[in-house]
Amino acid sequence: MRTIVWLLLLAVAAVVGATALGGNDGLVTIFWLGWRTDISLNLFLLGLVLIFLTVYSMTRGLNGLLALPERAKRWRVAQRDRLAQAALREGLSMYMAGRYTRAHKACQKAVSIQADTPELTLDAEFTALANLLSAGSLHRLQDRTRRDEHIKRALDLSRLTRKPRATEEGARLLAAECALDDRDAHRALRDLAELPAGVARRTQALRLKLQASRLARQPMEALKTARLLAKHQGFAASAAEGLLRALATEALATARDADQLRTLWQSLDAQDRRDPLVVAHGARRMAELGAHVEARQWLAPLWDRIAQLPVDAIEALSDALSHSLIGLEAEWLPRLDATTPAALRNPALALTLGLALSERQLWGKSRGMLLSAANDLQLDLPRRRVAWAKLGQLAERENRADEAARFYRLAALLKHD
């Protein structure tokens, strides 16, 4: 097909040439220093074309000859640039392979090649990347002094690049990661605080901030960060639930008085305040600080549906209520009666119910629940011992000395075990 096209073009050119140059009636006369030359018009035009082509070819050749030094210089620069790029790629491959000493040497070779070539020194991003890779290698080699020098150098160079300065963001993230590995939480938080707002919300930055906040013993800040990570699907839903619960309970444990605990409780997310395990921990802590009434107020909404909760939640709420029984109000009696069927299946709940009924001086109902809990082998020994001891107190109150002695002996045997 291509041959046919060229033949057609050649035929068209022949027809056009024959039509245009077929007539040779024109004459061109040239006078030069007393000489006269007559040539045909066609020959004159052909000569002009040849002269133009000759002059153009000589000009191109001369320009190429004069540009040879510059082309040679560009070639040398390109060669050195390729060498530097190859060294950086080698450093990256060695870093990924775990050969950190060779990775550091390869990166420094790339930096050295660039520094020895003035035309390449303007590429600050290349040098910053090489220093970042060197810093990462030195961090793995536990060479903290040189690692920090390379990170600082990378930060200084990254500020010379055009926005967006991804290398600067990477340097700060690497600095924060290194600070965490050095167990320096405050330095890590300081490096993360210097990140732009958009970068600070990225998953990696949030992960580092979460680790730094936990290391710095700032559970509320860690809880906020973990909630952002969970929102961005930074970890699985089950892991997020467990982590958020642990951080919430850790935050509540830092309270030194009831007022501080109330402030922390209000600062929690509504979802945290509905978590049975978090509520149980907070109520128990509030009871330990002497605010038993408020502890029971936190427990009341969940206690009304305690039979629908998982076993671990039931045990946690039962334990929290057992520590906040002082001054138990009469309005709790309907709640306690409603949980009687569930208490027959859960010894921890039965123990709490027995202690609560005893607090309200309902000795008969209390005795039955305490006996159920004390004789249930699924209940741990400390709580069974509490049940036997409370039964002994009830027997003493009713002047049944032999029975009280038997209950106290059973409690003592459990303590001995």
Secondary structure, 3 states (H helix, E strand, C coil): CHHHHHHHHHHHHHHHHHHHHCCCCCEEEEEECCEEEEEEHHHHHHHHHHHHHHHHHHHHHHHHHHCHHHHHHHHHHHHHHHHHHHHHHHHHHHHHCCCHHHHHHHHHHHHHHHHCCHHHCCCHHHHHHHHHHHHHHHHHCCCHHHHHHHHHHHHHHHCCCCCCCHHHHHHHHHHHHHHHHCCCHHHHHHHHHCCCHHHHCCHHHHHHHHHHHHHCCCHHHHHHHHHHHHHCCCCCHHHHHHHHHHHHHHHHHCCCCHHHHHHHHHHCCHHHHCCHHHHHHHHHHHHHCCCHHHHHHHHHHHHCCHHHCCHHHHHHHHHHHHCCCCCCCHHHHHHHHHCHHHHCCCHHHHHHHHHHHHHCCCHHHHHHHHHHHHCCCCCCHHHHHHHHHHHHHHHHHCCCHHHHHHHHHHHHHHHHC
